[in-house]
Amino acid sequence: MEEALMARILALTSRLPFPPREGHQLRAWHVLRALASKHEVTLLSFQRNDDLPAEAGPLHAAMTRVETFRIPAERSRGALARAALRGTLTPTPFLVAKYDSAALRERLRALARDADLVHFDMLPLIAHADCVPEGVPVTLNAHNVEHRLLATRARIETRGWARRFLGSQVGKLEAFERRACERADAVLACSDVDAQGLRDLVPDCNVHVVANGVDLETNHPAAHAPDPDRLVFVGQMGWFPNRDGVDWFLRDVFPRILARRPGTRFELVGKADGFEIPEAVRANVDLAGFVDDLRPHVHDASVYVVPLRAGSGTRLKVLEAMALGKAIVTTSIGSEGIALRHDRSALYADDAQPFADAVLSLLDSPVRVAELGIEARRLAEDEYGWEAIGARLLRAYEPLLNGNVRPVRTALADLGAIEA
């Protein structure tokens, strides 16, 4: 037990997890912080072009060491073309091929020899598991059931060429995700729904549900009453489920709301470069862009809408809205994996007219808005504080750090590992 408390964990992330500006960064950061509270954690992280390394001080303070690597497909058109070609002509999915990095593989191979456990954050990174010596436990932090997310995206994609390409990737990604779950000694899932999706791939997959959480200390309900005619959504439009959901809301839902309450305004908080607002509702839509502090924007709105039609995992922004005491209108997919209850702590609707009706019912009733917000905050306090979730994570890793590792059942080469 004493050895487990000071284990040497080597972690890999697909981008700098701090500062956390997107959902998967938030989960990665808090998972790493929980591990670092008891163990020595060395982080090998890819760095995206839009990451902010100058603001990553807390990350460096929490980790024993941090090393960063550029994503070749972001630095070179040639590397991007090679990844696309490989993703098209070979069994390797494009999502995996784009992280082809000889430099990262070299460091992983060198550092894994002295690690007690290697933690892969996000599915494509586990392609590097062939660099980990046999006998060193491997874990996967699964942010989504990725092949199901991709299948949904392919199904509702409107551009023909994109739909064909995405459709061609689904089978490859499903096969890779299956082999990844077979290779990992433990998998962290965001929800019971995701855990079952992974067990559908590999029935004896060692899945632990470690839900996403929220910082209850920095996220509090507002002291002032919200604007009775304001709606808000938080999420960057570079992530397909966000873009598709907001597009559906603005085209099919919002006009129905405006027909009854023409003064209603919708604010989109998050990067929205290139996102087109329909002409019919443009005058009632505010684009806040990326903001350093989303809380004032959420506080000012009466209703927090989550009009998502695709995706998996647990929506971190929904958890933040709960902690902020907001009345939430969501689709079943939008709050999948979160224990919100219809008509008690949120309102659910999956079709355009019921969604509009739910929003309108709240705009007409400030008392109901307050009641739903109180229940949402109470649920966040009871179930989704990061401290409690971090404790669950540490318990899931204890058997692996005490030497109780299952035999590796899948040959490392079978993962279609990236070659240096």
N, C-alpha and C positions, 0 to 999 in steps of 0.2 A: 504493500500500500504506500509506503514511503517513497518508493521509486516512482510510482505513478504520479505522485504529487509534484515531482520535479522532472517529468518526462521531457524529452527533446522532441518537439513537434515541428515538422517542416510543412509549411502551408503554401499552396499555390492559388493565386487569384487571377481572373481574366482582366482585371483593371485595378487601379489603386482604389481600395475600399474607403479611403478617407481623403477629403471630406465627402461624406455620403450624400450624393445629390439624386440618386436613383434608388429604386427599391432593392435591387440585388446588391448594391453597395451597402445599404443599411444592414441587410441580413449578414453579409460577409463580415462587416466591421464588428457587429455585436457578437457573432460567433467567434471571431478571432480574439476579441477582447475577453470573452468568457474563458477561452482556452488559455490565454496569457495570464489570467488571474491565478492560475494554479501551475502552469507549466512554462517552460522556455520555448518561445515560438519564433522561428525564423521564417520570414515571408519572402517568397519569390513571386513577384507580381508583374504581370504585363501592365504597360502604361499606355493608355489611349491618348490620342492627340488632344482631347478635351479634358483630360485629367488635370488636377492642380497640385503638382508635387510640392510647390512652395508652401501650400497650406496643410501638408500632411504631417505636421509636427506631432500631434497626438498619436498617430500611427507609429511613428518611429519611437516615441516614448514607451508605447505599450509592448512593442515587439523587441526581441533580443537583437534582431538584425533584419533589415529590409534591403532587398536588391530588386531593381526594376529592369524590365526588358521591353523594348519597343515591339509592337505587333508588326511583323514584316509586311502584311497585306495593307496596312495603313501608311507605310512609309514608301512603298514602291508599287507602281502600277504593274510592273512585271511580276512581283510577288503575288499581287491580287489576281492577276490573270492566271498564274500557275495554280493558285488555290482554286479558282473557279474551274479550271480545266480538270484538275484532279477530282474536284467534287462532282464533275459531270461524267468523266470517263472511267473512274475507278469506284470501288465500293465505299471509299472514304467519303463521308458527308462533307459538304462545303463548310459547315459550321466547325468541323474539326480541322480541316485543311488550312483554314485561315490563320490558325495559331501555330503554324509551322515555324519553329524557332530553334535553330541549332544551338544558339547561345544559352537558352534556358535549359535545354536538355543536358548540356555539358555541366551546368551548375547543379542541376537536380541529381545527376548521376554521382557527382562528387559529394554532395551534402547528404544524400539519402543513406549513405553507408553508415553514418553516425546518428541517424534519426531513430527514435523509438516508434514513430508513427508519421505517415505522410497524408496530409489532408488536402484533397483536391476540391476547390470551390468552383462549382459549375461543371457540367457534363463534359464539354470538349477537352478540358485539361487532363482528364484521366487517360487520354490517348498516350500520355507520357509515362504511364505506369510501368512500362518496360524498363525504365531507368531506376526503378526501386528494387533493391535486392530482395530475393525471396526470404520470407520470414519477417519482414518489416510490414506491419499492418497498414492497409490503405483504406481511407474513408472518402466518401463522396458526399458533398453538400449539394443536394438536388434542389434547385430553386423552382423547378417545374418538372412535369412529365413532358420532356421536350418534343418527343415525336407527336404527341397528341396536340400540343400547341401548334406545331408546324402543320399538321393535317387540317386543323381548323382554319389556319391562315390561308392555306392553299384553297380550301373550299370556298371562302368568301372573297378571295382576291378577284378583282374585276379586270385586271389587265391580263390578256391572254397569255403573253409570253412569260409573265411572272408566275401565273397559275401553273403553267406547264413545268417550269423549272422547280417551283416549290413542291409540286406533286411528285416530281422525280426524286426528290430528296427524302420524302417521308419514310419509305421503306429502308433506305440506307441508315437514316437516323434511328429508326426503331431497332434495327439489327445492332447498331453500335450501342444504343442505350441498354439493350439486353445484355450484351457482353460486358458493359461497364458494371452493371448490377451484379453480374456473376463474379467479376474480378474484385469488387470492393468487399472488404471485410465487414463494413457497416455503411449504410446509406442514411443520410438525414433527409427526411421529407418534411414539407411545410405543413401538411394537413393529412387527415385520415384519407381523404379522397385521393391525394397524390400517392400516399403509401399503398393504397389498394391498386392504383394504376401501375406502380412499379412491381407489385407482387403478381399482377396479371402477366407481366413480362417474365418474371423469375419467381415462381411460387415460394421458394425458400430463401428469397432475398432477406438479408438481415436489416430490415428497415426500422428506424426509430423516428417517431413523429416528434420533431422539435419545431414547434410553431414559430412563426415570426412574432415579434413583440414591438413594444413602443416604450419610449422614454416618458414615464409618467411624471417625472420631476420637472421637465422643461415644457411639457405640453399640458396646459390647464385650460378649462373653459374660460370664456371671456367674462369680464365683469360688466360689460355693457350689452344691451339688446342688439340683435343683428338687424340688418336692413331687411325689411319684410318683402322686398321685391328682388332680392339678389340670390343667385345660385352660383356654386363654385365647383370646379373639378380641378384636381391637382395631378399632373402627370405630363411627362415630356412626350412629344408627338413622334419622336424617333422610334418608339417601341410600338410595334404594329397593333397590339390589342388596344392601346390607348387611342391611337389615331383612328382605328376603325370604330371604336365605341363612341368617340366624340363626334366623328363624322355622322354616324347613325343618329345620335342625339340631336345634332343641329339640323339635319335634313328631315327627320321623321317625327321627332318628339317636340323639340322647342317650338316649331310653328303652332302646334296644338296648344301649347301653354300661352303663347302670345295672343292667340285668338281670343282667349278669355281675360288675360292680364297683359295687355300690350306694353305696360311699363316694366315688365320683368327684364332683368339683365343677367347674363351668364358670363362669368369670368373664368378664363382658362389660365391656370398658373403652371408654368413649365415651358421648356423650350418648344417653340412651335414654328421653327424656320421652315418655310415652304408650305405650311398647312393652309389650305384654302377654306375660307369661311363662306358658306352659301350666301348669295346676294340677298335672299329673302329675309335673313336674320342678322345680317352684318351690323346693322345699326345698333343692335342690342347685345353685341358680343364684345367683351373686353379681353385683350391679350396681355397678360401681365408679363409673359416671358419668364426666364429664370429669375428667381428672387432669392436673396440670402436668407430671408425669414418668411416662410409661408403662413405663419400663424395669424398675422393681422388680416390677411386676405381671407382665410378660412373663418376667422372670427366674425368678419363683417357679413357673411352670407347666412341666410336663414336655412338653406338646404344644401347639403353636400351630395352631389349626384355621382353615381358610379355606373355609367351606362355601358359596361363592357360586355362583349359577346364572345370573347375568346380569351384564352390564357388559362394558366393553372397556378398553383402556389397559393400564397396568402398575400393579399394586397396590404403592403405596409402603410400606404397612404390612407387606407380605410381605418387601420388601427390608430393612426395619428388623428384622424377625424373623430374617432370614438373618444380618444383621450381628451380632445378639445371640446367634447360635449356637443357634437353636432347632430342634428337630425339628418339621417341618411336615407336616400332612396337609391336602391341598388338592384341590379339584376342578380339572378341566382349565381351566375358565373362571377360577377363582379365582387362578391363577398364570399366566394367559395372557401371553405376551410375555416371561416370565422363563425363563432357561435352566436351570431345575431339572430334574433327571433322576430319574425314578421309581426308587425303591429304592436310590438313591445319595445324593442330597441332599434328597429329600423323598419322601413317599408320595402317590400320586394315587388318587382314587376318586370316581366321579360319582353313584353310587346309594347309598341309605341303608345297606343292610347292608354292602357293601364298605367304605364310609366308617367305619362303626362298627368293623368288623373291623380296619381299619388303625390306628385309634386304640387299640383294645384291645391289638394286637400290640406297640405301643410302651409302653403302660402296664405291660405284662408284662415289658419288657426295658429297664432303664435303660442297659445297654451300647449297645443299638441307638439309643436316644435320643441318647446322646452322640456316636455315630458320625455320625448324620444332621446333628446340629448343627455338628460340625466341618466337614463337607463344605459345608454351607450357608454358613458364614462364609467358607470359602476361595473359594467362587464369588462372594460379595459383594465380596471384596477384588480378585479378578481382573477383574471385569466392571462393577461398579456403583458405584464411587466417584464422587462428584459432580465432582471435579476433572477426571477423564478425560472425563466426559460433557459438562462445560462446554466443553472443548477441541473436542469434536465439533460442538457447537452453533456455536461461533465460526467453525469451518471452513465450515459450511453457509451462514453469512451473508456470508462474504468476497466471493463473486462479486457479490452484490447491492450491497454497499457499494463495490465497484469499478466500478459502472456497468453491469454485465452483466445488465440487466433485460429480461425478455421483454415483448413488447407485451401490453397489457391486452386480453383477448379477450372479456370480458363487460362490457356497459354497466353503469355503476354503478347506474343506476336499476333494473336487473333484479334486484338483490339484495333488493328490497323494503325499501329503506333506511328507517329510522325518520325520520319528519318532525318537525321541531322544533315 
